[in-house]
Each structure stands twice: as structure tokens, then as C-alpha cells.
Amino acid sequence: MRYIDKNTCKAEGNGITDEYLENECRTTDPLSGSVRYMNIDYSGSFTNKGYRGRMLGLAMTTQKKYCCYCLRKIGNSKLATLEHIIPQNAPSTSGYDKYGELSKGEIALTKDFSSAHNQERPPYPHTIAWNNLVVSCKGQFPLDNNVSSHCCNNARSSLYAPPVYYLQDIESRIAIMHDGSIHAKVGECHDEINSTIVAAKLNCTALKEIRRLWYKLRDIPYREIVRCIYDRNQRMKTLVYAFKDGGDFHSIFKYQKDDYWKVFMKYHLFYLIFREAN
């Protein structure tokens, strides 16, 4: 995970929410003339009328198309999901509102916003709020089983996963081990970071394998690793080099396949992470 600065593009993100509320949810009482915002529906009008797509595109730009959880490079919006940090069906904001981006001054549960006497913004209704929406990948890998999602948004579902990527020093609070596993370092926010790692299944087998392979290739020039996309002979040499100590023929056979190597390359940030750690 890396720090996500929601102040970047905040005006544009809030503007999408404001536009949606004004265009799709605004009602006027015929007797009193008072304005109310009703029928806020993320899965319905927010999605169907194109607001979700615009919010997703803006968030992709802010995150440079990297998944908020696993740091996978998401090439296009078809492979991306908008993650509700505070789940859509959450009964409260407790545990999330300690983060400034999700504080009571910024975010309100949608049901509370809809019933509030004062609907001035902020706070914004959580199901359509810029600060409560980040981009996640679908957590899918080319594995030989029927698991639809191994990590990230779909795997997390509604489990408690505090937005530790809103901590500016989040990278220094996480340890990435040589076996590819990641762990929260002892110290402040340890439990919260661990909750997010567990909820998003960031130590699933596929992710550990990919991170381990990047660790093993950290000393190889990056251009040679890129060549492996098109040159299978180069790929085989690179894999044999990576596993020369352990003789891991299973991994060599797996990542020699095009589908596995293409997914592996989407995690190229770990090359930089391991290089910088040396």
C-alpha cells in the first residue's frame, strides 16, 4: 500500500457528487418550497447516469492507476472497482472516522444525510462521497480453480478495513518479507494496518508468489525483465536465475506462461520497492 492523497482532485470529486445530488436527487416540497435530496442510489442512478464512471476515472488519475491495496497497475477501468471504504451497508462510521478524510465533518452515512434536517455539504453521503471511494483491482489471477477473487475489493466485501493508505508514512509502517508476505511493523496503527491486510487478503498465495519473484529479480536491469514479455527464451533464463538456489520448478513452469507473466508485470512497483530497500 502507498499513500493516497484525496486532497488531489478533491474539488472535482466533490463536484461530481454535488452534480449528482442536484441533477438526480433534488426535490422541492410544493407547499413549503424547501429543498431536499432524496433517493441517493449508488448502484442505481449514480451508476446508470454515468457519475460512477466519472468518479472512477478521476480516482484512477489520482492513484496513477494503482490498486489501493495490492499496488497492481490497473490498465483500464474494466479491471477496476470503486471501493467503499466505509461499506455501503455500514451501520456507523465508527473506526473509520478517526481518519480526517472520513471525519464527521466530511462524511455522513447516506441514510443519516437523507433524513437530516440540514443537508448542506459537507458532510457528503458516504455511498457517493469522493473521500470514501478509492480504486481497487478485482483481485483476480489466472489460477486453475473457481475462486472469483483472491484479494482486494471483492475479497474484502464489508469486512473492517481502515484506510491506512491515508497515512502519509504508510510505506514505512509495512514490512515486505523476502518470501513475499507483508506485515504491519510493531508500533502505532499496527492493529489497523493488520486489519486491512487480513480483510483484503494481501497475503494470498498469488500475491506472495509475485512479490517473492520481484524480490529475486531486484538486481536484474529492468529492461531485461521487460524483454521477457516478448522473448520467452529470455523469460526462461530469467526465471532459472531467480530460482537458482531453490530449484523451484513449479514457479518456473507457471511464470513461463504468458498469462502469469503479464499479471506479474502489473506489479512492477515492487521492483522499485525492493531496489530502494537495498
Secondary structure, 3 states (H helix, E strand, C coil): CCCCCCCCCHHHHHHHHHHHHHHHHEEECCCCCCEEECCCCHHHHHHHCCHHHHHHHHHHHHCCCECCCCCCECCCHHHEEEEECCCCCCCCCCCCCCCHHHCCCCEECHHHHHHCCCCCCCCEEHHHCHHHEEEEECCCCCCCCCCCCCCHHHHHCCCCCCCHHHCCCHHHHEEECCCCCEEECCCCCHHHHHHHHHHCCCCCHHHHHHHHHHHHCCCCCHHHHHHCCCCHHHHHHHHHHHCCCCCCHHHHHHHCCHHHHHHHHCCCHHHHHHHHHC
